[in-house]
């Protein structure tokens, strides 16, 4: 049997594993008490207002696309011999782990204490699974685009988010790990 034939048989299994990661992530988040959808019962495709992290997509979806870029790079460096599908599953597990960790009381309280997100209550299950899908989009783009295009796209996404919502992946990480008063003042509109 050729390698290609074996790879074709793995496709459905990889897809099932990927779907299982979505389902398990959703079940774990729901078991942790995160609501499936926004408390008001609405489901919006895009929300750029007060409903951030409650609906399908929001400005933070851009940072999850960048997660996909970064996970692609990391797994290209350390697991290059694995198929793209296997690396995508590993990236999904990492992202799902972050979505679960992000919705623990410790991280929610950390966001409230050191960022401008004083009213953050965590993500809905819908938003977290959409963030997981956004990461997959980034992973897929990084696998297909030239490196320079991926780098430029990451920079553009970071700049757009910083301009529109005064936050992005870089600022989010800085503020969670080592909060800086000047960044907090700028994010607060000062």
URKAMO-V514031 format. One record per residue. N is the residue number from 1. PSI is psi in whole degrees, -180 to 180 (* if undefined). OMEGA is omega in radians with two decimals (NA if undefined). D_FIRST is the distance of its C-alpha to the first C-alpha in Angstrom with 1 decimal. Layout:
# URKAMO-V514031
N_PSI_OMEGA_D_FIRST, N_PSI_OMEGA_D_FIRST
This chain:
# URKAMO-V514031
1_135_-3.13_0.0, 2_161_3.11_3.8, 3_-39_-3.13_6.7, 4_-41_3.13_8.3, 5_-42_3.11_6.5, 6_-38_3.12_7.1, 7_-37_3.12_10.5, 8_-34_3.12_11.4, 9_-27_-3.14_11.3, 10_-21_-3.10_13.4, 11_-53_3.12_15.9, 12_-37_3.13_17.8, 13_-42_3.10_18.0, 14_-41_3.11_19.4, 15_-44_3.10_21.8, 16_-41_3.10_23.0, 17_-42_3.11_23.6, 18_-45_3.09_25.5, 19_-38_3.11_27.6, 20_-37_3.11_28.3, 21_-42_3.07_29.7, 22_-48_-3.08_32.0, 23_-47_-3.13_33.1, 24_-42_3.10_33.7, 25_-47_-3.14_35.6, 26_-44_-3.12_37.8, 27_-43_3.13_38.5, 28_-45_-3.14_39.4, 29_-43_3.11_41.7, 30_-41_3.11_43.3, 31_-28_3.09_43.9, 32_-8_3.11_45.5, 33_3_3.11_47.9, 34_135_-3.13_46.7, 35_151_3.12_47.5, 36_-43_-3.13_44.9, 37_177_-3.14_46.9, 38_145_-3.10_50.1, 39_-27_3.13_53.1, 40_1_3.07_54.9, 41_1_3.13_52.1, 42_154_3.03_51.1, 43_116_3.12_47.7, 44_144_3.06_47.8, 45_-42_-3.09_45.0, 46_137_3.06_46.9, 47_120_3.13_49.7, 48_9_-3.09_51.5, 49_-140_-3.06_54.5, 50_-16_-3.11_55.5, 51_21_-3.13_52.4, 52_134_-3.14_50.1, 53_12_3.11_47.1, 54_-25_-3.06_48.1, 55_-174_-3.03_46.4, 56_-60_-3.10_43.0, 57_151_3.05_43.4, 58_-175_-3.09_46.1, 59_-26_-3.14_46.8, 60_-13_3.04_44.8, 61_-31_3.11_41.6, 62_-40_3.14_41.8, 63_-30_3.12_41.6, 64_-31_3.00_38.4, 65_-43_3.12_36.8, 66_-36_3.01_37.8, 67_-45_3.14_36.3, 68_-42_3.08_33.0, 69_-48_-3.08_33.7, 70_-41_3.12_34.6, 71_-37_3.08_31.6, 72_-48_3.13_29.3, 73_-50_-3.13_31.2, 74_-48_-3.09_31.3, 75_-26_3.02_27.6, 76_-37_-3.14_26.8, 77_-42_-3.00_29.0, 78_-15_-3.08_27.9, 79_35_-3.07_24.3, 80_-30_-3.09_23.0, 81_-15_3.09_19.7, 82_153_3.11_18.9, 83_161_3.10_17.6, 84_-39_3.13_20.5, 85_-43_3.11_19.9, 86_-42_3.10_20.3, 87_-37_3.09_23.3, 88_-40_3.09_24.7, 89_-41_3.11_24.6, 90_-44_3.10_26.4, 91_-40_3.12_28.9, 92_-41_3.12_29.5, 93_-42_3.12_30.2, 94_-48_-3.13_32.7, 95_-42_3.11_34.3, 96_-40_3.08_34.6, 97_-42_3.11_36.2, 98_-44_-3.13_38.7, 99_-39_3.12_39.5, 100_-47_3.12_40.3, 101_-41_-3.12_42.3, 102_-25_-3.10_44.1, 103_16_3.02_45.4, 104_155_3.12_46.8, 105_-37_-3.11_50.6, 106_-48_-3.11_50.6, 107_-41_3.09_48.9, 108_-46_3.11_50.7, 109_-37_3.12_54.0, 110_-45_3.07_53.0, 111_-45_-3.11_52.5, 112_-38_-3.04_55.9, 113_-35_-2.95_57.7, 114_2_3.12_56.6, 115_179_3.10_55.5, 116_-1_-3.10_57.1, 117_57_-3.08_55.1, 118_-20_-3.14_57.9, 119_15_-3.10_57.1, 120_132_3.13_53.4, 121_10_-3.08_52.2, 122_-180_-3.09_48.5, 123_154_2.94_45.9, 124_162_3.08_45.3, 125_-40_3.11_42.0, 126_-47_-3.13_41.5, 127_-42_-3.14_42.3, 128_-41_3.13_40.1, 129_-32_3.04_37.0, 130_-36_3.07_37.9, 131_-39_3.08_38.1, 132_-42_3.10_34.6, 133_-38_3.11_33.5, 134_-39_3.08_35.6, 135_-42_3.12_33.8, 136_-37_3.07_30.4, 137_-47_3.11_32.0, 138_-42_3.12_33.1, 139_-46_3.14_29.7, 140_-45_3.13_28.1, 141_-44_-3.14_31.0, 142_-33_3.13_30.7, 143_-26_-3.03_27.0, 144_-31_-3.05_28.0, 145_154_2.98_31.5, 146_151_-3.09_32.8, 147_-45_-3.08_34.1, 148_-35_3.11_37.7, 149_-42_3.12_37.5, 150_-43_3.13_36.2, 151_-47_3.13_39.0, 152_-43_3.13_41.6, 153_-42_3.11_40.4, 154_-44_3.13_40.7, 155_-45_3.13_44.2, 156_-45_3.12_45.2, 157_-41_3.11_44.0, 158_-44_-3.12_46.0, 159_-41_3.12_49.1, 160_-48_-3.14_49.1, 161_-43_3.13_48.9, 162_-40_-3.12_51.6, 163_-45_-3.03_53.8, 164_-46_-3.04_53.4, 165_5_-3.13_53.3, 166_35_3.10_54.3, 167_157_3.07_51.2, 168_-175_-3.10_47.6, 169_-47_-3.11_44.9, 170_-50_-3.13_46.7, 171_-37_3.12_50.0, 172_-47_3.14_48.5, 173_-46_3.13_47.0, 174_-49_-3.06_50.3, 175_-30_3.09_52.4, 176_-37_-3.05_50.3, 177_-47_-3.07_50.2, 178_82_-3.07_53.5, 179_139_3.13_55.7, 180_124_-3.07_58.0, 181_-38_-3.14_61.2, 182_-39_3.10_61.2, 183_-44_3.13_57.9, 184_-42_3.12_59.0, 185_-44_3.13_62.2, 186_-44_3.14_60.4, 187_-29_3.13_58.0, 188_-3_3.12_61.1, 189_7_-3.10_62.6, 190_*_NA_65.1
